[in-house]
Structure formats: C-alpha cells, structure tokens
Amino acid sequence: MKELFTHLWNAIRSDSLAMFGLIVLVILAVAAALAPVIATHDPTEMNYRAEGSALWIENGTTHLDAGVTEHTLRSVAADLDGFVAVGEMGTVAVFRGTRQDGSWNIIESGHDATLRLVTVLRDVGAESVVPARALAVGDNGLILYRDDHDNWIEEHAPGDPTLFGASMANTENGSILRIAVGENGLALVSRDDSWHEINTGLPRDLLSVSLADESFGFAVGQRGTILRWDGTELVQTESPTFRDLLDVAVQDRNYAIAVGERGTVLRWDGETWNEMNSPLSRSLRSISLGSEGRAIVVGNFGDMMALEEGQWRRLDSGYDRHFRGSTVVGDAYVAVGTDPYVNALARPSRDHYFGTTHNGRDIFSQVLYGGRTALLIGFLAAIMVTVIGTNVGLVSGYFGGRTDSFLMRIVDIMYALPLEPFAMILVLLWRPGVGVIILAVGLLTWRTTARLIRSQVLSIVKRPFVKAARMAGGGNARIMYVHIAPNVLPLTFLQLAVAMAFAITAEATLSFLGLGPPRLYSWGTILHQARLSGAWRTAWWWIVPPGVLIMITVVSVFFISRALEVVANPRLRRQ
C-alpha cells in the first residue's frame, strides 16, 4: 500500500497540471476548514449600512445627495450661505453655496458621541458675520458651539446627560441666550460661558425646544408635554394631545408648530394649541419654518409634507428611508437622514469582497462556508460511489456467470435512472439535506466504477496467481480482497477522483434545484438563492464566485485524475 501511494504521489508530482490541481484543492480545503476565521461576516447575518444623505426639493424637483457621510445625519439647520447638519459618531457636515455649485465639508469633531440636534442663530445683528453662530447637542452631555470666527468650541453639560434639543436667541444686552433640553425633564440655560440647570419638575424626556426671542419659546416632549419659556423658567402649558411631541418650531409669539407621533401636528395661535389636519399618519420627526408661512415636516419612510397657503400638502420625496431633520433654504426644502438600511445587492468592495445578496448577506462568507459543504459532500459521496462500485465490480468479475449477468443488469437499470428525479423521490421520502444528496449521488453513480472494475477483474481472475491462491485453499473473499483488490486499487483511486468531481457537480445541480440542505450554504445553494431572488440577471457578483469555484474545483480534480490515469494504465506512461 505504501508503494502504491508513493507511485500516486510521484505521478502527481511529475505532472504540472496535476500538481496545480492538488495545490488548488488544498487551498480550498484549508479555506473551508478555516471559514469561521477567514469569513469577514456571519453568512446568515443581514448587513446594514448607515449613510448620511440630504434630499433637496426645489421647484417641484427632487435631488438626492447620497452618501454625504458614512454616518446617519440626525438634524440640519439653515446657515447664512447654506446649511449645517450633524449626526452619529460626532459628525458635523457643512454645506455652502447653492445646490448647483455648492459643496460639502466634513468637520472632524473629535468625538464618537451622537449629535442629535443643531440650531443656527442667523439673525446675529451683523451682516458681515459669516458663518452664523451654531449650537449642536447630543449624547454624553456633548455640546459643540460655533462662534462667529467659525471655531467649534467643545462644552459639556453637567452630569453628561443625553441632550435632544437646543435653541438660541439674541438678548438686549448683546449676549446670546442658549437653552438645551434632554432626558428626564432636563433643561439647561446659558447666558454666558456656563450652563445652569432649570428645574422643570417633570420625569419625562424633553425632545425639542425653540425660541422666538429671549423671553418666549416652547419646549415639547413625551406624552404631549408642552412647556413655555417666559424668560426665566419653563412653565407647563395645556396640551391637546397625549402623544409624544418630537419637534417644535417657533416663529414669533403668535405662531408656532409642533409635530409628533402618528402624524400629530399642533399649531400655536398666540393663545392656545390646536390640532391641525395632517395627510401623514406616521411619526413626524422634524418641523422647520420658512418665510411667508411656509413650513416643511419630515418623518419615517420618506414621509414629507409642506405647509403652503395654510394647507398641508404631501410631498413625493421618492425616498423610502427615514428622515431625521429638515430645514428651509431659500425656496428649497432640505431633509437629512437616514437610519441604517439593509445593504442589499452591494457591489464588491473592501467591506464585502464579493458583494452582498438581495437581503444584505455577505457573499464572500457564504462562499467560504459553501466550500465546506461542497467538498464534504463531494468527498463522502465519492467514497460511497467508489466503495459500492468497487465491491460490485469485484463480485461481478470474480464470480461471473449468473451473478455477473444479474449485477450488470442492475447497472443497466442504474444507467436508465436520471439523477434529478431520483433525488426528488429521496426528498419526498425524507427531507432536503446533506444525506439526501450523498445518497442520491452514491446510490446512482457507482455504475461506471462497477463496470470498469469488473472489466479489470475479468482479466486478473484468469492469471496464475489467482489459480494458485485457489489451489492453496483461499476462500473467495480472501482471493477478491487480498489478491485481486490490490491490483485494481490504481483504477479505484482514479475513479475516486472522477467520482469526487462528479459529486461536486451533482451537489451544485441538486442544490440549485432546491434539493440541497436548507440551513447549510453550498455553492449550489448560493446559485439557487440568486435565481429565486430574480437578481441573478443583473447581480453578476452573486453568481460568478460560486460558479467559478465549482469550475476550478472540478477542473483541479480532473487534473489530478489525469495523473492517476497513468498509474492505472502504465502504457500511457510510455506514451
């Protein structure tokens, strides 16, 4: 046996193509074994992507600035010559100019805390001040303040609370009043460089605040909470709703709008808050007021509506992701978002080497795990095919006569049975899985191996050493497996290689038809899912990797079998 393996190894080593095939198979086997380590993602996990996007609506047309940042934008405010937006991971994005000739500038804040709101004090009393003062607040008590020299100054709220909203107003003495609200009824006021807490007496989160001037404004929050700012404190005001109010915008003492859950829209008429009819029924996250009574409201799933001539009109944003903030820039409406979304059918990139599927799963990781299934089924099915075929060929060739005729008729029947229907019957009897494919391939494809071994045995059984073994009293089993079998082992190994190549192809075919293991990835299963999704016609990165790997694996095995054929048939060596 050791001498046989030496001959096999020498045959492979002397054939460059066979050596190439062996190296490829080893690499594939190692990659499959180390799939949990090499895989960049969980193959079953839906991958999400968050990107900051800005949507413009101007003169009835929409324009999307997609991928402004790699993080969700949560708030936007109009600046003197554009607007400023903030979001997760401390993102600060400034847009200056018009939509046609403007550009984005990402400012490094040096923080990874989420900034939840930004407000800009545009009326600074001096036209030469560019940019206007801005205030951004967020998690962990983070406060960023942009002064009139375009410097972002870092501040912190006492106790590092989560801050949801902020607003600013000019005061008579030339200073700036700043108010921030947050979790558990927290309200902070700053008239100089320090922040002081105001006792609101509320246990509920305050989600937004807006000032008309230093002595008038509103703060809103959970369960319909509305507080009015009177210049020194926030006083609770009667509210017509018990739903969470998510944002408020105040223009003057006689006009303000608050929005919230389930399409809630409230309007302040100078004396009371009254509910307005809204064409939207989902949560409204942001309200921004413009000139001439114009306003924009945005919400989840691309919801957007505008107030024009006293009536709310739903706007078709052409966008299905969540908006978080909005503003009015001249005659245009601007909304920013978005929440994380499924990174579906993404092309190959540094994050996903082979792209993603229609539900955002990483194809590279699926291919690695699929190699495990393909090679495992190929190897086990090939062993089953070789064991059955070799034994049938030995018995048929050794005994001959009726035994040979009976077994060969069974082989003829096996040739008449197609693989796919036979596998379907097995699936009906059991369920789709690895065992079904191994049985389908093993029970049906041993026929060629049996015939080849039989023909070899027919010539060996007439040789003198077989007759001598009989004369010495050797039993039939001993003669077949001790004296004859070693002489057909080269052919057996050759058929093992051929059977493995066929088994890998058969597994891919059956899995592609949906008969493979439902909870295991294989190269055929990946192709099956691509076909079911309907994206296989356009998402070439989904079908090319598994298809190429099936081809490479099968070709590598045939390269090896080409070298083994020389061992099985020494006359080829002379040629």
WODAQUI-V484061 format. One record per backbone hydrogen bond with DSSP energy under -1.0 kcal/mol. CO is the residue of the C=O (numbers start at 0). NH is the residue of the N-H. If there is no record, write none. Layout:
co=<CO,CO>
nh=<NH,NH>
//
This chain:
co=<0,1,2,3,4,5,6,7,8,9,11,14,15,16,17,18,19,20,21,22,23,24,25,26,27,28,29,31,33,33,34,41,46,48,51,51,52,53,54,55,56,57,60,62,63,64,68,71,74,76,80,81,82,83,84,85,85,86,87,90,91,92,93,94,95,97,102,104,112,113,116,118,119,121,125,132,133,134,135,136,136,137,138,140,141,142,143,144,145,146,150,152,154,156,160,161,164,166,168,170,174,176,177,178,179,180,180,181,182,185,186,187,188,189,195,203,204,207,209,212,215,215,216,217,218,219,219,220,221,224,225,226,227,232,234,242,243,246,248,251,254,254,255,256,257,258,258,259,260,263,264,265,266,271,273,281,282,285,287,290,293,294,295,296,297,297,298,299,302,303,304,305,306,307,310,312,314,320,324,326,328,331,332,333,334,335,335,336,336,340,341,345,351,351,354,356,356,359,360,361,362,363,364,365,366,368,369,370,371,372,373,374,375,376,377,378,379,380,381,382,383,384,385,386,387,388,389,390,391,392,393,394,395,399,400,401,402,403,404,405,406,407,408,409,410,411,417,418,419,420,421,422,423,424,425,432,433,434,435,436,437,438,440,445,446,447,448,449,450,451,452,453,455,456,459,462,463,464,465,466,467,468,469,474,475,476,477,478,478,479,483,484,487,488,489,490,491,492,493,494,495,496,497,498,499,500,501,502,503,504,505,506,507,508,509,510,521,522,523,524,525,526,527,528,529,534,534,537,538,539,542,543,544,545,546,547,548,549,550,551,552,553,554,555,556,557,558,559,560,563,564,568,569,569,570>
nh=<4,5,6,7,8,9,10,11,12,13,14,18,19,20,21,22,23,24,25,26,27,28,29,30,31,32,33,34,36,37,38,44,342,340,67,68,336,64,334,62,332,60,57,55,65,53,51,87,85,83,96,78,94,76,92,73,74,114,90,86,106,84,104,82,102,101,95,93,89,138,136,134,121,123,128,120,145,118,143,115,116,162,141,156,137,154,135,152,133,149,146,144,142,159,140,182,180,178,176,173,170,168,189,166,187,163,164,205,185,181,197,179,195,177,188,184,221,219,217,215,211,212,228,209,226,206,207,244,224,220,236,218,234,229,227,223,260,258,256,254,250,251,267,248,265,245,246,283,263,259,275,257,273,268,266,262,299,297,295,293,289,306,287,304,284,285,322,302,298,314,296,312,294,310,307,305,316,301,335,333,331,328,56,326,54,323,324,52,72,48,343,355,348,354,362,344,359,46,356,365,366,367,368,369,370,372,373,374,375,376,377,378,379,380,381,382,383,384,385,386,387,388,389,390,391,392,393,394,395,396,397,398,399,403,404,405,406,407,408,409,410,411,412,413,414,415,421,422,423,424,425,426,427,428,429,436,437,438,439,440,441,442,444,449,450,451,452,453,454,455,456,457,459,460,462,466,467,468,469,470,471,473,472,478,479,480,481,482,483,484,486,487,491,492,493,494,495,496,497,498,499,500,501,502,503,504,505,506,507,508,509,510,511,512,514,513,525,526,527,528,529,530,531,532,535,537,538,539,541,543,546,547,548,549,550,551,552,553,554,555,556,557,558,559,560,561,562,563,564,567,568,571,572,573,574>
//
